């Protein structure tokens, strides 16, 4: 991925501070390098991170390198996209989805008072 990408690389170690304690809504993309659908949706995730900078946080968590968090949230298929607000999962999608669907979910979360 590009070094200037606006998304956050999430790990088991930083998940609580970056996601659960975030004052912004967070979209977490659970993915792996070998996952074809994950590679298909990756550019959309990068675009959303750029477009929602300052309004919502976008993070990517590699399930192969961070299995603890993936297990904690019951991620069985990837890509799994979890939407967090105030430290809680408020929505999820499994598989790929059109950018407009993801953007609409983020807009709804970012527009609500925290």
C-alpha positions as CSV (number, residue, x, y, z in Angstrom):
1,X,0.0,0.0,0.0
2,X,1.1,3.6,-0.5
3,X,3.0,5.1,2.3
4,X,0.9,8.3,2.2
5,X,-2.3,6.4,2.6
6,X,-4.7,8.0,5.2
7,X,-5.8,4.7,6.7
8,X,-4.5,3.3,9.9
9,X,-2.7,0.0,10.0
10,X,-4.3,-1.8,12.9
11,X,-2.7,-4.6,15.0
12,X,-3.7,-6.6,18.1
13,X,-1.6,-4.2,20.1
14,X,-3.0,-0.8,18.9
15,X,-6.7,-1.9,18.3
16,X,-8.0,-0.6,21.6
17,X,-6.4,2.8,21.3
18,X,-7.1,3.3,17.6
19,X,-10.6,1.9,17.4
20,X,-12.3,1.4,20.8
21,X,-11.1,4.7,22.2
22,X,-11.5,6.7,19.0
23,X,-13.7,9.9,19.2
24,X,-14.6,9.3,15.5
25,X,-16.5,6.5,13.9
26,X,-14.1,3.8,12.6
27,X,-14.4,1.4,9.7
28,X,-12.2,-1.6,10.2
29,X,-11.3,-3.8,7.1
30,X,-10.3,-7.3,8.3
31,X,-8.2,-8.7,5.4
32,X,-5.3,-10.9,4.3
33,X,-2.8,-10.7,1.5
34,X,-3.9,-14.0,-0.1
35,X,-7.6,-12.9,-0.2
36,X,-8.8,-12.0,-3.7
37,X,-11.9,-10.1,-2.7
38,X,-9.8,-8.2,-0.1
39,X,-7.5,-7.0,-3.0
40,X,-10.6,-6.0,-5.0
41,X,-12.0,-3.8,-2.2
42,X,-8.6,-2.4,-1.0
43,X,-8.6,0.6,-3.4
44,X,-12.1,1.6,-2.2
45,X,-10.9,1.5,1.4
46,X,-8.0,3.8,0.5
47,X,-10.3,6.2,-1.3
48,X,-12.7,6.3,1.7
49,X,-9.8,6.9,4.1
50,X,-8.9,10.0,2.0
51,X,-12.5,11.2,1.6
52,X,-13.4,10.8,5.3
53,X,-10.2,12.2,6.7
54,X,-11.1,14.2,9.8
55,X,-14.6,12.8,9.9
56,X,-14.1,9.1,10.4
57,X,-11.1,6.8,10.8
58,X,-10.4,3.9,8.4
59,X,-8.3,1.0,9.5
60,X,-7.0,-2.2,8.0
61,X,-6.2,-5.2,10.1
62,X,-4.3,-8.2,8.6
63,X,-6.0,-11.2,10.1
64,X,-3.0,-13.5,9.5
65,X,-0.7,-11.2,11.6
66,X,-3.4,-10.2,14.2
67,X,-5.5,-13.3,14.9
68,X,-6.5,-12.2,18.4
69,X,-8.6,-9.3,17.4
70,X,-10.1,-11.2,14.4
71,X,-11.2,-14.0,16.8
72,X,-12.5,-11.5,19.4
73,X,-14.9,-10.1,16.8
74,X,-15.8,-13.5,15.3
75,X,-14.4,-12.8,11.9
76,X,-14.7,-16.0,9.9
77,X,-14.8,-14.7,6.4
78,X,-12.8,-11.9,4.8
79,X,-13.1,-9.2,3.9
80,X,-15.2,-8.4,6.9
81,X,-15.9,-4.7,7.4
82,X,-16.9,-3.6,10.9
83,X,-18.2,-0.1,11.7
84,X,-17.5,1.1,15.2
85,X,-18.9,4.1,17.0
86,X,-18.1,4.9,20.6
87,X,-16.1,1.7,20.9
88,X,-19.0,-0.5,19.9
89,X,-19.7,-2.4,16.6
90,X,-22.8,-0.7,15.1
91,X,-22.8,-2.3,11.6
92,X,-20.9,-4.9,9.6
93,X,-20.6,-6.2,6.0
94,X,-19.0,-9.4,4.9
95,X,-17.6,-9.5,1.4
96,X,-17.2,-6.7,-1.0
97,X,-19.6,-3.8,-1.3
98,X,-20.0,-0.8,-3.7
99,X,-18.2,2.3,-2.5
100,X,-21.4,4.2,-2.3
101,X,-22.8,1.7,0.2
102,X,-19.7,2.0,2.5
103,X,-19.7,5.8,2.1
104,X,-23.4,6.1,3.0
105,X,-22.8,4.0,6.2
106,X,-19.8,6.2,7.2
107,X,-21.7,9.4,6.4
108,X,-24.6,8.3,8.7
109,X,-22.2,7.5,11.5
110,X,-20.1,10.6,11.1
111,X,-23.2,12.8,11.0
112,X,-24.5,11.6,14.2
113,X,-23.4,13.3,17.4
114,X,-20.8,11.2,19.2
